[in-house]
Amino acid sequence: MPDSLHELAEQLDRFASERDWQQFHSPKNLASALIVEAGELLEHFQWLTEAQSRDLSPDKLEAVRLEVADVLLYLIQLSNALGIDPVSAARDKLATNAVRYPVGKARGSSLKHDEL
């Protein structure tokens, strides 16, 4: 995964460079665009039941797939703009969460770590 994510980041950087879009890609703008795309992703699930959200039609699933791609692409661009390795950051966060949510206390619970 890290290699493919790195390759995707390079491809995305070339795409933006060819269009001279880096001038618009400040961390603030990228974070804003990321939130907009995450909202568009959420729209596909608004008003669905839990069961419906797990059983999307092929058309709806394709629309969700494209929104997931948009979210990922903006997250990669934001990470690059700030010099963050998203895979390393995610691994670090997983290790932190393993301590905050020990299996013995967190299994089957939706409580926040400070409520366990």
C-alpha positions in Angstrom: 0.0 0.0 0.0 2.6 2.6 0.8 4.3 2.2 -2.6 1.0 2.6 -4.4 0.1 5.6 -2.2 3.4 7.1 -3.0 2.9 6.5 -6.7 -0.5 8.0 -6.5 0.9 11.1 -4.8 3.4 11.5 -7.6 0.8 11.1 -10.3 -1.4 13.6 -8.5 1.5 16.1 -8.2 2.1 15.8 -12.0 -1.6 16.3 -12.7 -1.6 19.5 -10.7 1.7 20.7 -12.1 0.6 20.3 -15.7 -2.4 22.5 -14.9 -0.4 25.0 -12.8 -2.7 24.4 -9.9 -0.2 24.3 -7.0 -0.7 28.0 -6.6 -4.2 27.2 -5.3 -3.1 24.3 -3.1 -2.4 26.0 0.2 -3.0 23.8 3.2 -6.1 25.9 4.1 -7.6 25.5 0.6 -6.8 21.7 0.5 -8.3 21.2 4.0 -11.4 23.1 2.9 -11.7 21.1 -0.3 -11.3 17.8 1.7 -14.2 18.7 4.0 -16.4 19.6 1.0 -15.6 16.3 -0.6 -16.2 14.4 2.7 -19.6 16.2 2.9 -20.4 15.0 -0.6 -19.5 11.5 0.5 -21.8 11.8 3.5 -24.7 13.0 1.4 -25.0 9.5 -0.2 -25.7 8.1 3.2 -28.0 10.8 4.6 -31.4 9.4 5.6 -30.4 5.8 5.0 -30.9 3.2 7.6 -27.9 1.2 8.9 -29.1 -1.7 6.7 -29.5 0.4 3.6 -26.1 1.9 4.0 -24.6 -1.6 3.9 -26.6 -2.6 0.8 -26.0 0.2 -1.8 -27.3 -0.2 -5.3 -24.5 -0.5 -8.0 -25.1 3.1 -9.1 -25.0 4.4 -5.6 -21.9 2.4 -4.8 -20.1 3.9 -7.9 -21.1 7.4 -6.8 -19.7 6.7 -3.3 -16.5 5.2 -4.9 -15.9 8.4 -6.8 -16.4 10.5 -3.6 -14.0 8.3 -1.7 -11.5 8.9 -4.5 -12.0 12.7 -4.1 -11.5 12.5 -0.4 -8.3 10.4 -0.7 -6.9 12.7 -3.4 -7.4 15.8 -1.4 -6.0 14.1 1.7 -2.9 13.1 -0.2 -2.4 16.7 -1.5 -2.8 18.1 2.0 -0.3 15.7 3.4 2.2 16.6 0.7 1.7 20.3 1.2 2.5 19.9 4.9 5.2 17.3 4.5 3.2 14.6 6.3 3.6 10.9 5.5 0.0 9.8 5.8 0.8 6.1 6.2 3.3 6.8 8.9 0.9 9.2 10.6 -1.9 6.5 10.4 0.4 3.8 11.9 1.3 6.1 14.8 -2.3 6.9 15.4 -3.2 3.2 15.4 -0.6 2.6 18.0 -1.9 5.5 20.1 -5.5 4.2 19.8 -4.4 0.7 20.8 -3.3 2.2 24.1 -6.4 4.4 24.5 -8.8 1.6 23.6 -7.5 -1.6 25.1 -9.3 -4.7 23.8 -10.4 -5.7 27.3 -12.3 -2.4 27.8 -13.2 -1.4 24.3 -14.4 -4.6 22.7 -18.0 -4.1 21.6 -18.2 -0.6 23.1 -18.7 2.7 21.3 -17.6 4.8 24.3 -14.8 7.3 23.9 -11.5 6.3 25.5 -12.0 8.7 28.5 -15.4 7.0 29.2 -14.2 3.4 29.2 
